Amino acid sequence: MSAQQLTPPVERTESPTRRRLSFRLALPLGQLVVCALLLLPVRGDIFYGLGLTRLAEPSLPFQLDGPVLRPFVQWAREHSIRTVIALNLPGAVFQLPFQLRNLNPPVADRRIWSAVSFPVFGMVFWWIAGRGVDALVASRRKDLVPRIGWLETVVGSLLTVSGVVAAVAIELFARANRSGLDELAGAAGMWAILGGLTVAARIIQSRIGKEPRADAANHQV
């Protein structure tokens, strides 16, 4: 009897698959958390604007007026609403039908309504941007999941073109009065980049899909 027959067979165990970060979930959910934190110092104004006066003065388990958070609170009282609107600027598309029909929002202050509704509407565009990032990451492994469709490509192209045009227009024609426009200029540039990533993912996936055809054609020749 040989030594190989005496040696018990070694069982092969597969290493667990490493779970990768899903940007199509992290981006839309993460921006909701960021927007909620940005609006926390002005929650009273928001609840008053929405007509929820009983929720305007809720007690918090921590103090926002402490020495650590005081600079953030002072900044948020002036810039948080504009920043939240700018971060989710494409969400304004969902309000165009209401504006065309002259339907007023259910609150008196449209800025308050935009600060509350834009993060919800903007989740669609953050999800598309996240799929583009996931597709770019997967393309490094020659993987075509998630597959970027034509609708996402068109949306990404529109975001890129409109973002570049808006950023350039703000920089060229709004230097005299930049109040409240810095956030919009930065957001326009950000969404131009995010839209470009989705378009780039579509182009790379189309090239990866043609590689087997090219290899088969070379073998036939």
DRENPA-3360 file (N, C-alpha, C; in nm, 2 decimals, always signed):
BEGIN
1 = MSAQQLTP = +0.09/-0.12/+0.00/+0.00/+0.00/+0.00/+0.09/+0.12/+0.00 ~ +0.07/+0.21/-0.09/+0.15/+0.33/-0.10/+0.12/+0.43/+0.00 ~ +0.21/+0.53/+0.01/+0.19/+0.64/+0.11/+0.07/+0.73/+0.07 ~ +0.05/+0.74/-0.06/-0.06/+0.82/-0.11/-0.20/+0.76/-0.07 ~ -0.20/+0.63/-0.07/-0.33/+0.57/-0.03/-0.36/+0.58/+0.11 ~ -0.25/+0.58/+0.20/-0.27/+0.59/+0.34/-0.30/+0.74/+0.38 ~ -0.27/+0.83/+0.30/-0.29/+0.97/+0.33/-0.44/+1.01/+0.30 ~ -0.52/+1.06/+0.40/-0.66/+1.09/+0.37/-0.67/+1.20/+0.28;
9 = PVERTESP = -0.77/+1.21/+0.20/-0.79/+1.32/+0.10/-0.81/+1.45/+0.17 ~ -0.75/+1.55/+0.12/-0.76/+1.69/+0.18/-0.89/+1.75/+0.12 ~ -0.98/+1.80/+0.20/-1.10/+1.87/+0.16/-1.06/+2.02/+0.12 ~ -1.11/+2.06/+0.01/-1.09/+2.20/-0.04/-1.20/+2.28/+0.00 ~ -1.17/+2.38/+0.08/-1.27/+2.48/+0.12/-1.26/+2.61/+0.05 ~ -1.36/+2.65/-0.01/-1.36/+2.78/-0.08/-1.37/+2.89/+0.01 ~ -1.29/+2.99/-0.01/-1.28/+3.11/+0.07/-1.41/+3.19/+0.05 ~ -1.47/+3.25/+0.15/-1.59/+3.32/+0.14/-1.58/+3.44/+0.05;
17 = TRRRLSFR = -1.68/+3.46/-0.03/-1.67/+3.58/-0.12/-1.68/+3.71/-0.05 ~ -1.59/+3.79/-0.09/-1.58/+3.92/-0.02/-1.69/+4.01/-0.07 ~ -1.76/+4.06/+0.03/-1.87/+4.15/+0.00/-1.82/+4.29/-0.04 ~ -1.86/+4.34/-0.15/-1.81/+4.47/-0.20/-1.92/+4.57/-0.17 ~ -1.87/+4.70/-0.16/-1.96/+4.81/-0.13/-2.05/+4.84/-0.25 ~ -2.17/+4.85/-0.23/-2.27/+4.88/-0.33/-2.30/+5.03/-0.33 ~ -2.24/+5.10/-0.43/-2.26/+5.24/-0.44/-2.40/+5.28/-0.48 ~ -2.47/+5.20/-0.55/-2.61/+5.23/-0.59/-2.70/+5.23/-0.47;
25 = LALPLGQL = -2.66/+5.17/-0.35/-2.73/+5.18/-0.23/-2.67/+5.28/-0.13 ~ -2.54/+5.29/-0.13/-2.47/+5.38/-0.04/-2.49/+5.53/-0.07 ~ -2.49/+5.56/-0.20/-2.50/+5.70/-0.24/-2.64/+5.76/-0.21 ~ -2.75/+5.70/-0.25/-2.88/+5.76/-0.22/-2.91/+5.76/-0.07 ~ -2.87/+5.65/+0.00/-2.90/+5.64/+0.15/-2.81/+5.73/+0.22 ~ -2.68/+5.74/+0.18/-2.58/+5.83/+0.25/-2.62/+5.97/+0.23 ~ -2.67/+6.02/+0.12/-2.70/+6.16/+0.10/-2.82/+6.19/+0.19 ~ -2.91/+6.10/+0.21/-3.03/+6.13/+0.30/-2.98/+6.15/+0.45;
33 = VVCALLLL = -2.88/+6.07/+0.49/-2.82/+6.09/+0.62/-2.75/+6.23/+0.63 ~ -2.67/+6.26/+0.53/-2.60/+6.39/+0.53/-2.70/+6.50/+0.53 ~ -2.80/+6.50/+0.45/-2.90/+6.61/+0.44/-2.97/+6.62/+0.58 ~ -3.00/+6.51/+0.64/-3.07/+6.52/+0.77/-2.98/+6.58/+0.87 ~ -2.85/+6.55/+0.87/-2.76/+6.61/+0.97/-2.74/+6.76/+0.94 ~ -2.74/+6.80/+0.81/-2.72/+6.94/+0.77/-2.84/+7.02/+0.82 ~ -2.96/+6.96/+0.81/-3.09/+7.03/+0.84/-3.12/+7.02/+0.99 ~ -3.04/+6.95/+1.07/-3.08/+6.93/+1.21/-3.07/+7.06/+1.29;
41 = PVRGDIFY = -2.97/+7.15/+1.27/-2.97/+7.28/+1.34/-3.09/+7.37/+1.31 ~ -3.15/+7.35/+1.19/-3.26/+7.44/+1.15/-3.39/+7.36/+1.15 ~ -3.40/+7.26/+1.22/-3.52/+7.17/+1.22/-3.64/+7.25/+1.27 ~ -3.62/+7.35/+1.36/-3.74/+7.43/+1.41/-3.80/+7.51/+1.30 ~ -3.72/+7.57/+1.22/-3.77/+7.65/+1.10/-3.84/+7.56/+1.00 ~ -3.79/+7.44/+0.98/-3.85/+7.35/+0.89/-3.98/+7.30/+0.93 ~ -3.99/+7.26/+1.06/-4.12/+7.22/+1.11/-4.22/+7.33/+1.12 ~ -4.18/+7.45/+1.15/-4.27/+7.56/+1.15/-4.32/+7.59/+1.00;
49 = GLGLTRLA = -4.23/+7.58/+0.91/-4.26/+7.60/+0.77/-4.36/+7.49/+0.72 ~ -4.35/+7.37/+0.77/-4.44/+7.26/+0.73/-4.57/+7.26/+0.81 ~ -4.58/+7.35/+0.90/-4.70/+7.36/+0.98/-4.71/+7.26/+1.10 ~ -4.59/+7.20/+1.13/-4.58/+7.10/+1.24/-4.52/+7.17/+1.36 ~ -4.60/+7.25/+1.42/-4.55/+7.34/+1.53/-4.52/+7.25/+1.65 ~ -4.59/+7.14/+1.67/-4.56/+7.06/+1.79/-4.43/+6.99/+1.79 ~ -4.37/+6.97/+1.67/-4.24/+6.91/+1.65/-4.13/+7.01/+1.63 ~ -4.16/+7.14/+1.64/-4.06/+7.24/+1.61/-3.96/+7.25/+1.73;
57 = EPSLPFQL = -3.99/+7.21/+1.85/-3.90/+7.23/+1.96/-3.88/+7.10/+2.03 ~ -3.84/+6.99/+1.96/-3.81/+6.87/+2.03/-3.67/+6.87/+2.10 ~ -3.66/+6.81/+2.21/-3.54/+6.80/+2.28/-3.45/+6.69/+2.22 ~ -3.32/+6.72/+2.22/-3.22/+6.63/+2.16/-3.14/+6.57/+2.27 ~ -3.09/+6.45/+2.25/-3.00/+6.38/+2.35/-2.87/+6.45/+2.37 ~ -2.83/+6.54/+2.28/-2.70/+6.61/+2.29/-2.73/+6.76/+2.26 ~ -2.63/+6.84/+2.30/-2.64/+6.98/+2.29/-2.57/+7.02/+2.16 ~ -2.64/+7.10/+2.08/-2.59/+7.16/+1.96/-2.51/+7.29/+1.98;
65 = DGPVLRPF = -2.52/+7.34/+2.10/-2.46/+7.47/+2.13/-2.32/+7.45/+2.20 ~ -2.27/+7.33/+2.20/-2.15/+7.30/+2.26/-2.03/+7.37/+2.19 ~ -1.91/+7.37/+2.25/-1.80/+7.44/+2.18/-1.75/+7.36/+2.06 ~ -1.78/+7.23/+2.05/-1.74/+7.15/+1.93/-1.83/+7.17/+1.82 ~ -1.96/+7.18/+1.84/-2.06/+7.18/+1.74/-2.10/+7.33/+1.70 ~ -2.06/+7.42/+1.78/-2.11/+7.56/+1.76/-2.07/+7.61/+1.62 ~ -1.95/+7.60/+1.58/-1.92/+7.64/+1.44/-2.00/+7.58/+1.33 ~ -2.03/+7.45/+1.35/-2.12/+7.39/+1.25/-2.26/+7.44/+1.25;
73 = VQWAREHS = -2.31/+7.47/+1.37/-2.45/+7.52/+1.39/-2.46/+7.66/+1.33 ~ -2.36/+7.74/+1.35/-2.36/+7.88/+1.29/-2.35/+7.87/+1.14 ~ -2.27/+7.78/+1.08/-2.27/+7.76/+0.94/-2.40/+7.71/+0.89 ~ -2.46/+7.61/+0.95/-2.58/+7.55/+0.90/-2.70/+7.65/+0.90 ~ -2.70/+7.74/+0.99/-2.82/+7.83/+1.00/-2.82/+7.92/+0.88 ~ -2.71/+7.94/+0.81/-2.70/+8.03/+0.69/-2.69/+7.95/+0.56 ~ -2.63/+7.83/+0.56/-2.60/+7.76/+0.44/-2.66/+7.62/+0.43 ~ -2.72/+7.56/+0.53/-2.76/+7.42/+0.52/-2.87/+7.40/+0.42;
81 = IRTVIALN = -2.97/+7.49/+0.42/-3.08/+7.47/+0.33/-3.04/+7.48/+0.18 ~ -2.95/+7.58/+0.15/-2.90/+7.60/+0.02/-2.81/+7.48/-0.02 ~ -2.74/+7.43/+0.07/-2.65/+7.31/+0.04/-2.73/+7.19/+0.01 ~ -2.83/+7.16/+0.09/-2.92/+7.05/+0.07/-2.98/+7.05/-0.07 ~ -3.03/+7.17/-0.10/-3.10/+7.19/-0.23/-2.99/+7.17/-0.35 ~ -2.87/+7.22/-0.33/-2.77/+7.20/-0.43/-2.73/+7.06/-0.44 ~ -2.71/+6.99/-0.34/-2.67/+6.84/-0.34/-2.77/+6.76/-0.42 ~ -2.89/+6.80/-0.42/-3.00/+6.72/-0.49/-3.06/+6.81/-0.60;
89 = LPGAVFQL = -2.98/+6.89/-0.66/-3.04/+6.98/-0.76/-3.12/+6.91/-0.88 ~ -3.07/+6.79/-0.93/-3.16/+6.73/-1.03/-3.30/+6.69/-0.99 ~ -3.32/+6.69/-0.85/-3.45/+6.66/-0.81/-3.56/+6.76/-0.84 ~ -3.51/+6.88/-0.89/-3.60/+6.98/-0.93/-3.68/+6.94/-1.05 ~ -3.63/+6.84/-1.13/-3.70/+6.80/-1.25/-3.84/+6.74/-1.21 ~ -3.85/+6.68/-1.10/-3.98/+6.62/-1.06/-4.08/+6.73/-1.02 ~ -4.04/+6.85/-0.99/-4.13/+6.96/-0.96/-4.17/+7.04/-1.08 ~ -4.11/+7.02/-1.19/-4.14/+7.10/-1.31/-4.29/+7.09/-1.35;
97 = PFQLRNLN = -4.35/+6.96/-1.35/-4.49/+6.96/-1.38/-4.58/+7.04/-1.29 ~ -4.55/+7.04/-1.16/-4.63/+7.12/-1.07/-4.61/+7.27/-1.10 ~ -4.49/+7.31/-1.13/-4.47/+7.46/-1.16/-4.54/+7.50/-1.29 ~ -4.54/+7.41/-1.39/-4.60/+7.44/-1.52/-4.75/+7.45/-1.50 ~ -4.81/+7.38/-1.41/-4.95/+7.39/-1.38/-4.99/+7.49/-1.27 ~ -4.89/+7.57/-1.23/-4.91/+7.67/-1.12/-4.96/+7.61/-0.99 ~ -4.92/+7.49/-0.96/-4.96/+7.43/-0.84/-4.86/+7.46/-0.73 ~ -4.91/+7.53/-0.62/-4.82/+7.58/-0.52/-4.79/+7.46/-0.43;
105 = PPVADRRI = -4.67/+7.46/-0.37/-4.64/+7.35/-0.27/-4.72/+7.37/-0.15 ~ -4.73/+7.26/-0.07/-4.81/+7.26/+0.05/-4.76/+7.35/+0.17 ~ -4.66/+7.43/+0.14/-4.60/+7.51/+0.25/-4.58/+7.65/+0.19 ~ -4.57/+7.75/+0.27/-4.56/+7.89/+0.23/-4.42/+7.92/+0.17 ~ -4.32/+7.86/+0.23/-4.18/+7.89/+0.19/-4.14/+7.78/+0.10 ~ -4.11/+7.81/-0.03/-4.07/+7.71/-0.12/-3.93/+7.66/-0.09 ~ -3.85/+7.74/-0.03/-3.71/+7.69/+0.01/-3.72/+7.58/+0.11 ~ -3.81/+7.59/+0.20/-3.83/+7.48/+0.30/-3.88/+7.36/+0.23;
113 = WSAVSFPV = -3.98/+7.37/+0.14/-4.03/+7.26/+0.06/-3.92/+7.19/-0.02 ~ -3.84/+7.27/-0.09/-3.73/+7.22/-0.17/-3.63/+7.14/-0.08 ~ -3.60/+7.20/+0.03/-3.50/+7.13/+0.12/-3.55/+7.00/+0.17 ~ -3.68/+6.98/+0.18/-3.74/+6.86/+0.23/-3.76/+6.76/+0.12 ~ -3.81/+6.81/+0.00/-3.85/+6.72/-0.11/-3.73/+6.68/-0.20 ~ -3.63/+6.77/-0.22/-3.52/+6.74/-0.31/-3.44/+6.62/-0.27 ~ -3.41/+6.60/-0.14/-3.34/+6.47/-0.11/-3.41/+6.35/-0.14 ~ -3.55/+6.35/-0.14/-3.63/+6.23/-0.17/-3.63/+6.21/-0.32;
121 = FGMVFWWI = -3.65/+6.32/-0.40/-3.65/+6.31/-0.54/-3.51/+6.28/-0.60 ~ -3.41/+6.34/-0.53/-3.28/+6.32/-0.58/-3.22/+6.18/-0.56 ~ -3.29/+6.10/-0.48/-3.25/+5.96/-0.47/-3.24/+5.88/-0.60 ~ -3.33/+5.92/-0.69/-3.33/+5.85/-0.82/-3.20/+5.88/-0.90 ~ -3.15/+6.00/-0.89/-3.03/+6.04/-0.96/-2.90/+5.99/-0.89 ~ -2.91/+5.99/-0.76/-2.80/+5.93/-0.68/-2.79/+5.78/-0.71 ~ -2.90/+5.71/-0.72/-2.90/+5.57/-0.75/-2.84/+5.54/-0.89 ~ -2.88/+5.62/-0.99/-2.82/+5.61/-1.12/-2.67/+5.63/-1.12;
129 = AGRGVDAL = -2.62/+5.74/-1.04/-2.48/+5.76/-1.03/-2.41/+5.65/-0.96 ~ -2.48/+5.59/-0.86/-2.42/+5.48/-0.79/-2.40/+5.36/-0.88 ~ -2.50/+5.33/-0.97/-2.49/+5.22/-1.06/-2.37/+5.24/-1.16 ~ -2.35/+5.37/-1.20/-2.24/+5.40/-1.28/-2.11/+5.37/-1.21 ~ -2.09/+5.41/-1.09/-1.97/+5.38/-1.01/-1.95/+5.23/-1.00 ~ -2.06/+5.16/-0.96/-2.05/+5.01/-0.95/-2.01/+4.95/-1.08 ~ -2.06/+5.00/-1.19/-2.03/+4.94/-1.32/-1.88/+4.97/-1.35 ~ -1.83/+5.08/-1.32/-1.69/+5.11/-1.34/-1.60/+5.02/-1.26;
137 = VASRRKDL = -1.64/+5.00/-1.13/-1.56/+4.91/-1.05/-1.56/+4.77/-1.10 ~ -1.68/+4.72/-1.14/-1.69/+4.59/-1.20/-1.62/+4.57/-1.33 ~ -1.61/+4.67/-1.41/-1.54/+4.66/-1.54/-1.39/+4.63/-1.52 ~ -1.33/+4.66/-1.40/-1.19/+4.62/-1.38/-1.18/+4.47/-1.37 ~ -1.29/+4.40/-1.34/-1.29/+4.25/-1.34/-1.35/+4.19/-1.46 ~ -1.37/+4.28/-1.57/-1.44/+4.24/-1.69/-1.58/+4.19/-1.66 ~ -1.64/+4.25/-1.56/-1.78/+4.21/-1.53/-1.87/+4.31/-1.58 ~ -1.99/+4.27/-1.63/-2.09/+4.36/-1.69/-2.21/+4.38/-1.60;
145 = VPRIGWLE = -2.20/+4.36/-1.47/-2.31/+4.37/-1.37/-2.26/+4.48/-1.27 ~ -2.35/+4.59/-1.26/-2.48/+4.61/-1.32/-2.46/+4.67/-1.46 ~ -2.55/+4.63/-1.55/-2.55/+4.67/-1.69/-2.61/+4.81/-1.70 ~ -2.54/+4.90/-1.76/-2.59/+5.04/-1.78/-2.67/+5.04/-1.91 ~ -2.80/+5.08/-1.89/-2.89/+5.09/-2.01/-2.88/+5.22/-2.08 ~ -2.96/+5.23/-2.18/-2.96/+5.35/-2.26/-3.03/+5.47/-2.18 ~ -3.13/+5.44/-2.10/-3.20/+5.54/-2.02/-3.10/+5.61/-1.93 ~ -3.02/+5.52/-1.86/-2.92/+5.58/-1.77/-2.81/+5.65/-1.84;
153 = TVVGSLLT = -2.78/+5.61/-1.96/-2.68/+5.68/-2.04/-2.73/+5.82/-2.08 ~ -2.86/+5.82/-2.12/-2.91/+5.95/-2.16/-2.92/+6.05/-2.04 ~ -2.96/+5.99/-1.92/-2.97/+6.08/-1.80/-2.83/+6.13/-1.76 ~ -2.73/+6.04/-1.77/-2.59/+6.08/-1.74/-2.54/+6.18/-1.84 ~ -2.57/+6.17/-1.96/-2.53/+6.27/-2.06/-2.59/+6.40/-2.04 ~ -2.72/+6.40/-2.00/-2.79/+6.53/-1.97/-2.73/+6.59/-1.85 ~ -2.70/+6.51/-1.75/-2.64/+6.57/-1.62/-2.50/+6.63/-1.65 ~ -2.43/+6.56/-1.74/-2.29/+6.61/-1.77/-2.30/+6.75/-1.85;
161 = VSGVVAAV = -2.38/+6.75/-1.95/-2.39/+6.87/-2.03/-2.45/+6.99/-1.95 ~ -2.57/+6.96/-1.88/-2.63/+7.07/-1.81/-2.54/+7.11/-1.69 ~ -2.47/+7.02/-1.63/-2.38/+7.06/-1.52/-2.27/+7.14/-1.57 ~ -2.20/+7.11/-1.68/-2.09/+7.19/-1.73/-2.14/+7.33/-1.77 ~ -2.26/+7.33/-1.84/-2.31/+7.46/-1.88/-2.35/+7.55/-1.76 ~ -2.41/+7.49/-1.66/-2.45/+7.57/-1.54/-2.33/+7.62/-1.47 ~ -2.23/+7.53/-1.45/-2.11/+7.58/-1.38/-2.04/+7.69/-1.45 ~ -2.02/+7.68/-1.58/-1.96/+7.78/-1.65/-2.04/+7.91/-1.65;
169 = AIELFARA = -2.17/+7.90/-1.67/-2.25/+8.02/-1.67/-2.25/+8.09/-1.53 ~ -2.25/+8.02/-1.43/-2.24/+8.08/-1.29/-2.11/+8.15/-1.27 ~ -2.00/+8.09/-1.32/-1.87/+8.15/-1.30/-1.85/+8.27/-1.39 ~ -1.91/+8.27/-1.51/-1.89/+8.38/-1.60/-1.98/+8.50/-1.58 ~ -2.11/+8.47/-1.55/-2.21/+8.58/-1.55/-2.26/+8.61/-1.41 ~ -2.22/+8.54/-1.30/-2.27/+8.57/-1.17/-2.16/+8.62/-1.07 ~ -2.05/+8.67/-1.12/-1.94/+8.71/-1.03/-1.98/+8.84/-0.96 ~ -2.07/+8.92/-1.01/-2.11/+9.04/-0.94/-2.19/+9.02/-0.81;
177 = NRSGLDEL = -2.27/+8.91/-0.81/-2.35/+8.88/-0.70/-2.34/+8.73/-0.68 ~ -2.25/+8.68/-0.60/-2.23/+8.54/-0.58/-2.31/+8.49/-0.46 ~ -2.39/+8.57/-0.40/-2.47/+8.52/-0.28/-2.56/+8.41/-0.31 ~ -2.53/+8.29/-0.24/-2.61/+8.17/-0.26/-2.59/+8.10/-0.39 ~ -2.48/+8.14/-0.47/-2.45/+8.07/-0.59/-2.33/+7.98/-0.58 ~ -2.25/+7.99/-0.48/-2.13/+7.90/-0.47/-2.17/+7.76/-0.46 ~ -2.28/+7.73/-0.38/-2.32/+7.59/-0.36/-2.38/+7.54/-0.49 ~ -2.45/+7.62/-0.57/-2.50/+7.58/-0.70/-2.39/+7.55/-0.80;
185 = AGAAGMWA = -2.29/+7.63/-0.80/-2.18/+7.61/-0.89/-2.10/+7.48/-0.86 ~ -2.08/+7.46/-0.73/-2.02/+7.33/-0.69/-2.10/+7.21/-0.72 ~ -2.23/+7.22/-0.70/-2.32/+7.11/-0.73/-2.33/+7.08/-0.87 ~ -2.33/+7.18/-0.96/-2.33/+7.16/-1.10/-2.21/+7.09/-1.15 ~ -2.09/+7.13/-1.10/-1.97/+7.05/-1.13/-1.97/+6.91/-1.08 ~ -2.03/+6.89/-0.96/-2.03/+6.76/-0.91/-2.12/+6.66/-0.99 ~ -2.24/+6.71/-1.03/-2.33/+6.63/-1.11/-2.28/+6.61/-1.25 ~ -2.20/+6.70/-1.30/-2.14/+6.68/-1.43/-2.04/+6.57/-1.42;
193 = ILGGLTVA = -1.97/+6.56/-1.31/-1.87/+6.44/-1.30/-1.95/+6.31/-1.28 ~ -2.05/+6.31/-1.19/-2.13/+6.19/-1.17/-2.20/+6.14/-1.30 ~ -2.25/+6.23/-1.37/-2.31/+6.19/-1.50/-2.21/+6.14/-1.60 ~ -2.09/+6.20/-1.60/-1.98/+6.15/-1.69/-1.94/+6.01/-1.65 ~ -1.94/+5.98/-1.52/-1.90/+5.84/-1.48/-2.00/+5.74/-1.53 ~ -2.13/+5.77/-1.53/-2.23/+5.68/-1.59/-2.21/+5.66/-1.74 ~ -2.18/+5.77/-1.81/-2.16/+5.76/-1.95/-2.03/+5.68/-1.98 ~ -1.92/+5.70/-1.90/-1.80/+5.63/-1.92/-1.82/+5.48/-1.89;
201 = ARIIQSRI = -1.90/+5.45/-1.79/-1.93/+5.31/-1.76/-2.00/+5.24/-1.88 ~ -2.09/+5.31/-1.94/-2.16/+5.25/-2.06/-2.06/+5.23/-2.17 ~ -1.97/+5.32/-2.20/-1.87/+5.30/-2.31/-1.78/+5.19/-2.28 ~ -1.73/+5.17/-2.15/-1.64/+5.06/-2.12/-1.71/+4.93/-2.13 ~ -1.84/+4.92/-2.09/-1.91/+4.80/-2.10/-1.93/+4.76/-2.24 ~ -1.96/+4.86/-2.33/-1.98/+4.82/-2.47/-1.85/+4.77/-2.53 ~ -1.73/+4.82/-2.49/-1.61/+4.76/-2.54/-1.58/+4.62/-2.48 ~ -1.61/+4.60/-2.35/-1.59/+4.47/-2.30/-1.68/+4.37/-2.37;
209 = GKEPRADA = -1.80/+4.41/-2.40/-1.89/+4.32/-2.47/-1.85/+4.28/-2.61 ~ -1.76/+4.36/-2.67/-1.71/+4.33/-2.81/-1.59/+4.25/-2.80 ~ -1.52/+4.23/-2.69/-1.40/+4.16/-2.68/-1.41/+4.02/-2.72 ~ -1.51/+3.94/-2.68/-1.52/+3.80/-2.72/-1.54/+3.79/-2.87 ~ -1.62/+3.88/-2.93/-1.64/+3.88/-3.08/-1.51/+3.90/-3.15 ~ -1.43/+4.00/-3.10/-1.30/+4.03/-3.16/-1.21/+3.91/-3.16 ~ -1.20/+3.84/-3.04/-1.12/+3.72/-3.02/-1.16/+3.61/-3.12 ~ -1.30/+3.59/-3.13/-1.35/+3.48/-3.22/-1.31/+3.51/-3.36;
217 = ANHQV = -1.32/+3.64/-3.40/-1.29/+3.68/-3.54/-1.14/+3.65/-3.57 ~ -1.05/+3.68/-3.47/-0.91/+3.66/-3.49/-0.88/+3.51/-3.50 ~ -0.95/+3.42/-3.43/-0.93/+3.28/-3.44/-0.97/+3.22/-3.57 ~ -1.08/+3.28/-3.63/-1.13/+3.24/-3.76/-1.03/+3.27/-3.87 ~ -0.97/+3.39/-3.85/-0.87/+3.43/-3.95/-0.74/+3.35/-3.95;
% end
